């Protein structure tokens, strides 16, 4: 296969909502896309790999308000800030060719032109929307589509929405979309087709609400002020605007459209396989060749989610185990297309079994033996045996199967092929016993060929594993001193004959074996430290320099008291009136200025701490007999107060000492 370009190849990830808590699930699809892009480059394709961020919508506007910043400031911080989207892609060694932000000026202008074109051709019309809306998913739903009254995609609460809006005639394209899904390979895996047809098309595809007036953070409809374009029009057309569609920023559309494949998570397959092709049909544009909907990366059986508290920090894992090991694990362990259950134990087990034992051990043994027996220089000559042909045949079979599986996006199966060759090479060492061959001069030619075969198996495996673990593959090829011309896709032919020469170099241990129990404990400690570091800085009252002697302190009578009744004091915004059981048999009344921190009904039945021997004090014409103890601090400029509460098993009147 020649080095000349085999053609153009356009591959995309979905553009990501800029989350403030990025986790390994966010990286899963992009690592897969990067692996595919690297594979196609290796084969000689001119690849365009697009990723980016989806930065408009109500949920971003709401989160910006909560943070006290503008929406643009909010997304800029998360996309460009420390440990933001750009940083995560650098960490995971993502080799994207173009990065788009939907707030980019050229994209905004292009979306306005696209919206107007569909309006002018009659596929967008004005009406009013009344129904259910899921803000986190930016999705509209009918009552019948809800699951237990909640969003069928994310399971969160939906809210009633009613406003003037523009609609896209999605129903007009129902038959064409169904035919596309059922009678072509446009959408894969095939199980996704059944979901789309049975759940969305056959029940009746309704027209889609494509503008909003209840918020402003979006692409304005330039011919009707007050409307902003629905985020999924904004987001989906990024695949074309990033190539120059309806803008002068780029000029790649003719070369790269239609896209070869969109990789997307299964939760957004509906948008990519129904809404996206319908809008392209509306404009008479070519459809992408394929949409591939992969599964979720779960954690202990649940979808990774900040709200569930089960996110996995890619920075922490990469620092501990290495980026390549993490990339490898994601695509080795979980069939792409199905859900995968991430656990730290599984990650470490995969590193130990596949990377430390099989790959790393083979490389280190081979280099060590070549150094020991030949000083690292494997020159011309040798002596072949029938066993060598078996290994050579397997290598050719692995290369063919690998290519077949990669082209079907079956990354775990493709990696399994590589490990067939690695396992065979390890077995080949046991069969040929180099340590015995090295004992006599007569068997040294045979040993030379054995070492060449091992180096060749490693070289081929390193080339094939390059898209998955680019840095590790380069280290392996460097240890074998493989020249540049023998590192490409066209250099896979098996070359371990008498004319082949090798010059090995001892390198670092590629994948140290992990002590799983030790690493699990270290991860827990690191997570605890990271969580502590994220806590907001607290401002506390200065410590008093005035000393109180012990006898004076002991005069304070601290007692456990139980709240019988608590109510607001009329004409006071601060005071709560407590009726307390202090164990004496006579209810005690204490007034406390904590009304802005607690609702009265929250405190009934609680066990608190009171100083009971203070002299009575008049407050709002009411007598207060004592003081309740609380802790006060300032957080982000706001005063915080927490009453000191005791275990309810402590009886009323118990003295604190």
N, C-alpha and C positions, 0 to 999 in steps of 0.2 A: 504494500500500500504506500503510495507516494506521499511526500510531505506537502504537496500542493493542497490548497484549501478544498475541502469536499463540499463546500456550500455554506450557506448561512443557517444559523440555528438560534431561535428566539425562545427563551425560557423565562418564566416569571414566578415569583412568589406573590401572594396577596400583599397589598400594602397594609401595614399594621397600624391599628389604633395605638397611639403613643401612650402606653401604660406607664404609670410611675413605679410599677413593681414587676419588672421583667423577670421571667423565670425560664427554665429549660424548655418548657412547652413552646414558648415563643420561638426558640431557636430550632426546634425540630424540623419544621417545614423548610426553613431557610438552609439548614445544613443539607437536607436532601436535595434541594434545588442547586446548591453550590456543588455538591458531589456530581450531579448530572451535568452541570455546566463544565466542570473540570474534565469529566469523561469525554464530552464532545470536543473540547479543545484538544485533548490528548489524541483524539482520532483525526484531528486536522480540520475541524469545522471552525468557521468564523462565528463565534458565539456572542450573543447579546443577552446578558443576564440582568434583569431588572428587579429591583426591590424598592421599598420606600415606606412612606407613612401616610395614613389616612387621617387628616387633621381637622376635619369639619364635623359639625353635628351638635345636637343638643347636649349629649352627655359631656362633651368637652367644654361647652359653654357653662354647664352646671358646675363641673369640677374646677374650672377657673374661678368662678365666683366664690366657691368654698375656700379656695387658696388665696383669695384676695388679689388676683392678678388678672390681666387681660387674657383672652383665649390665645392670642399670638404668643404672649410671654410664656403661658403655660406649655404650649406645644414646643416652643423653642427650647425651653429648659429640658424637657424630656427627650427630645430628639438629639439635641446637640450637647446637653449637659453631661456631667460626670456619670458614668454607668448608664447612659441613655442608649437609644437605639443604635446610633452610629458606633458608640463604644462597644456595644454587645457584638455587633457584626465584626468589628476589628478583633475582639477577643476570640470569636469562633472561627476566625480566618475565612471570612466570607468574601469571595472574589467577585463581587458584583461589578458590572460594567457601568451601570447607571442607577442613580438614586433619585426618586421623585418624591416631592412633598406636595400634597394637594393644595397647599397654600402658596405654591410657586405662582408668580404672576402669569406666566405663559399658560399654565394649566387652567387657571381660573378663567382667563379670556377664552380659551378653547372650549371649556364646558359651557359657557354662555352661548357660543356659536352653535354648539351641538344641540343644546336645549331648544334654541330658536329654530333650527332646521327641522327637528321633529314636530315642533309646534306648527311650522309653516306647512308641513306635509300632512297635517291633520291627525297625527298620531298622539299629540299631546293636546288636551282640551281642558277648559276650566270648569270646576264644579265645587262641591263642598264635601269634606271628609268627616265621617262620623264612625268611630269604631274603637278598636283597642290598639295601643301602641306600647312597644317595649323599648324603653330608652337605651338600656345597655346594648341591645342588638340593633338598634335603629331600624326596627321592623314593625310593619303594620300587620294586624291579624284580624280575621273575622272571629265571631264568637265560637263558631264550630271548629275552628282550627286550634283553639286553646286546649291545653291539657290540664285538667283540674283547675280551670280558670286562670292558668298561668301561661307564660310564653312557652311554646313547644320546643324552642331551641335551647334556652338557658334555664328555664324553670323559675324565672323571677316573676315578680308581680308586674302586671300590665296596668296601664291607666287609660281611662276614657279620653279620647281626643276628638275634638270637633272644631273644624276651622275651614276657611276658604282654601282651596288647593287646586293645583293642576294634576291631571291624571294622564298616564300613558296607557294606550290601548293594548295592553298585554293580552287581553282575551282574543284579539284579532289574530294573534300568532300561535294560539294554542295547538291547532292541528299540525302546523309546521314544526313546532317545538317537539311535540310528541313523536312525530315521524323521525326527527333528528335523533332523539334519544333512543328510540326503539330499534331503528333500522340502520344505525351507523355506530362507529366506535368513538363518537364524539366525547362521551362521558364514560370514564372508568374509575374504579372497578364496576363491574356490571351490576352489583348489588345497589349501587347509588341510583341507577336508572329506575329500578323498581320503586325506590323510595320517592323519587321525583314524580314519576307518572301516577303512582297510586295515591300519593298524599296530596299532590298539588294540582295536577292537570285533570285527572278524571273527575274529581269532585267539582270541577268548574273553575277555570282560571279567570280570576277577576282582574279588572283594570287596576293599575298600580298608582297609588298616590305618589307624585314625584315633586311636590313642593311643600314647604312649610311656612307658616306665618307666625307661629308661637315663639320663635326664637330667631336670632339674627346671625349666628355664627355659621356661615355657609357661603356658597357661591350665589351672589344676588342674581335673580331673574331680571336682566337689564331692561326688559320691556314692561315689567310690572313691579314697581317698587313695593317692598314689604314681603315679597316672596323670596325664599332661598331654595336652591335646588336640593332635592333629596340626596342624601349623602351617597347612596349606592349608584346613582348616575355619575356623580362626582368621582367616586372611587373606581368604578369599573372602567371608565374611559381612560384612566391613567395608562393602561397598557398600550394605548394608541397615541395619546398626547405626548408620552415620553419618547415617541419615535418621530414626532413632528406633525401629527394629525391636527389640523386647524390651528397651527402655530408656526412661527418661523424660528423657534429655538433649536429644533433638530431637523434632520433631513434623512431619516433612516427608514421611513415608512415603507417605501417600495422594496427595500432590501430585506426587511425582516417581518413584515406583516403578510399573511396571518401568522400568529404565534404558533410555534410547534407544540407547546404545552403550557398550560397554567396549572401549577401545583397549588391546591387549596385545601384547607381543613374541611372536614365533612359538615361543620356547622354553617358554612357559607357556600355549599354546593348549589343550593337553590338559586342564589343570586347569579352564580356563574354559569349554570346550565339552563336556566329558564329566562331570567330577566336579561342577562347579557346578550345571548344570541338574538332575542327578540328585538332589542334596541339596534343591534347591528343589522338585522333584517329590515328594520324600519328605515335605515339610512342606506340600504343597498350595499353594505360593506361585507367583505369576506369574513367568515367565522374563523375563530382559532381552530387549529387542527384537533386539539384535544384538551379536555379539562380532566384532571386527575384529582379525585377527592380522597385524601388520606385520612386515617383515623386520628383519634385523640391520644395524647400521651398522658396517661393517668398516673396518679400517685396513690399507692395503697388502695387501688380500686376506684378512686374518685378522680374526676377531671381536675387537673391543676387549676386552682383558682385562688386569688387573693382573699376572696370572701370566705373561703373554706379554710384558709390558713395552711394550705398544703403545698405552697410553692417551693420549688427547688432552685437554689441560687446557682446559676451557671458560673459566676465568678468564683465562688467558694469551691465548686467541684473542679473547675479548670486549674485553679491554683494548687489543689491537692493532688490531682491525678493527671493533669495535662490535657490540653485542648484536643489533641489527636485521639487520645483514649476516649474522651467524652463523645467526640464525633463518631468514632468507630462503634461505640456501644449503642448509640441511638439507632444506627442503621443496621447493625449486626443482629440485634436482639429482637427487634419488632418488625414483622412483615409490613412493608409500606402499603397502606390501604386499610389495615386493621388497627384497632386500638392496641396500645401497649401499656403495660403496668410497670412504671418506674419504681425501683427500690434501690437504695444505696447498696444493699447486700448483693443484688443482681449486678449492679455496675461493677463492684469490686470482684465478684466471681468471674465475670466476663474478662476483666483485665488480667486476672491471674491465669485463667484457663487458656484463653486465646492469645493474648498479647505477651504475657510473661513466659508461659510454658511452651506454647507452640511456635509463635513467630520469633520472639526475642531469644529464646533458647536455641533455636535453629541457627539464627544469625551468629550468636556469640560462639557456639560450638564450632561452626564452620570456619569463622575467622580465626579462632584460637588454634584449631588444628592446622589450618594453612600456615599460620605463623610458626607453630611448633615443628611441623614436618618439612616445610619448604621456605621458611623465612618470609612468608607472605607472597612469594613470587611463584606463580603457577605458570611455567613457561610451556613452550611447544612440546608435543610428545604425549605419551600416554598409552593405555591399553584398555580397550573396550570389552564389554561382556553383554550377553543378551539382556541382563537385568537393566542395563542402561536404556535399551530401546523401549522397555516398558515405561520407564519414567518419562522418556521423551514423548511417547504416545499420549500419556496422561496429560502432559503439559499442553499439547496441541488441543486435546479435548477440553481441558479447563478453559483455555483462551476462547474457544468457540462458544462454550456454554456461558461463560462470563458475559460475552458481548450480547448474546441472546437475552439474558436475564436483565442486563442493564438497559437494553432498549425497551424492555417491558416495565421498567422502573421497579424491578424486584431486587432491591439492594441487598437484602439479607440473603437471598438465594445466590446472588452474584458473589458475595463474600464467602458463602459456603463453598463455592467452587475454588476460590483461592486457597481456602484451608484444606481442601482435598489435596492440593498439590503440596502444601506445607506439611501436612500429616505424612504424605508419601515420602517426602524428603527426609523427615525424621526417622521413618521406618527404614529408609534406604541406608541411613547411617548404621542402624543395628544390623542390617543384612550384610553390609560390606565390611564392617568392623575395621575402620581405618587404623585403630591402635594396634591391631594385629598385622595389617599390611605394612605398617611402618617398621616392623622388626627386622625385615630382610631386604637386601638390595634388589633381589629378584622381583619382589612385589611392589616396589616403589612406582613403576610405571602405572600399575593398576591403581595405586593410591592417588596418583596425579589425576587420573581420569575421574575417579570418585569425587575428588575435591572440586574439579571443574563442573561436574554435574550438579553438585550441591550449590555452587555459586550461581549456576545458570537457573536453577529452580528459584533461588532467592531473588535473582535479578528480575525474572518474569513476574514473580509474586509482587515485588516492589513496584513495578510498573502498573500492575493491575490495581494495587491498593492505593496508588497515588491520589485518585480523586477523593478517597475517604480520609486518608491521613497524609496530606502532602508533606508536612515537615518530617514525619517519621520515615516516609518513603525516601526522601532525599538523603536523610542520614544513612539509611541502609545502602543506597546506591553509592554514597560517598565512601562507606567502609569497604566497598568492593572496587572503588575507583573506576566505576563504569563511566565511559566517555559520554558526552552529551548526545552523540548520534545513536547511542545504544540505549537511550532512556525513553524513546518515543514509542508510539503505538506501532509504527512500521518496523520496529526492531525486536518484535516478539519471537521471531524464528529461533528455534532452539540451536544454540551454538556452543557445544561442549566437545568439539572434535579435537583432533591432535594439533590443529593450527591455532586453536583458541588459547589466549593467554590472560592471566588475571594477576592483579597486584593488590592484595588486601591490606587494610589498615585497621588496627585496633581502635575501636570507638567507645563511646560511653554505653553504659547499660541502658538499653532502649526502654524497657518496661520493668522496673523493679517489682518483685513479688510483694504483695500487700499483706500485712497482718490485719485481717478483717476486723477482729474485735478492737484492736488498737485504733484503727482508722474510724470505726463507728463512734468510738468515744471522743476522738479528736474532732470529728464533724459536729457532734453535739456541742462541744465546747466552743467551736468556731461560730456555730449558729447562735449560741447564747451571747457571745461577744458582739456579733453583728447586730443582733436585736437590741442589745444594750446601747450600742453606738448610735442607733437610730432614734433613741429616746430624746425628746426635746429637752433643751437645757432648762433647768429649773432655777428660779430665784427664790432664795429662802431669807427669812428675817435674820439680820445680823445677831450673832451670839452676844449675850450680855456679859460685861466685864464685872458686874456686881456679884459678889459671892454671897451665897445663902448658907448659913450653918445648918448642920444636920438636924439639930433639935427643932429649929424653926420650920424646916421642911416637913418634919414628922407631925407638926401641928395641923397640917392640911388633912382633912378627913376625906379620903377618896373612896367612893362606894360604887358598886354596880347598881344601876337603876334600870327598871324596865318601863317602856313607854306605854301607858294606859290609854292616853288620848293626846292628840296633837292637832292644833288648829291655828289658823292665821289670826293675828290681832288686828281688829278693825282700825282703819286710818293709819296703819303702819305697813310700809313696803318691806320692812326688814325683819320684824319680830314674829317668832312662832311661840305659842304658849303650850308648854308641856305639862301634862299631869302624869306623875311618875310614881311607881311603886319602889320605895327605897328600903323595904323590909321592916319598917317600923309599925306597919298597920295603919298609918295615916298617910294618905296621898300627899305628895310634895309637888308644889308648883314652881317651875323654873321658866323664865323667859329667855330666849336666845335669838340673837340677830342673824339668823342663817336662812331667812326665807327665800333668798335668791339662789340658794344652793340645793334646797330640798323642798319637795312637796309634802305636806303634813301626812298624807295617807301612806307615804313611803316609810315612815318611821314608826308607825304603830306596831307594837310587839317587839321592837328592837331592844337590845341590851346595851346601854351606854355607860359612860363614866361621868360622875358628877363630884364636884367638891361641895360637901353638904354643910360645912361649918362656917360659911361666909355669913356676915350679917345681912339681914333682909334688905332688899333694894327696890325702890319704886320705879317702874318703867311703864309709861303710858297709863298711869293711875292704877297699875296692877303690881302686886307684890311678887318679887322673884326671890326664891329661897335657895340660892346656890348657883353653880355655874357648870355647864356641860363642857367637857374637854374635846377639843378638835385640833386638827393639824392644818396649817395654812401655808401655801406657797404661791408663787406667781409663775405662770406658764404662758409663753408667747404674749407677754404683756397683760394677761388676764389673771385675776385673783382666783385661786381654787381653794376650796375648803372641804375637808372630810371629817365628819364626826368620828371619834374613836369608838368603835363598836366591839363588843366582847362576844364570846361564845354564849349562845342562849342557854346553855346548860348551867352557866354560873348563876346562882340564885340572887334575887334582889336583896340588897343590903350587904353583900359580901364586901369585906374591906380589902382595898388594894394596898399592897405594901411592897 
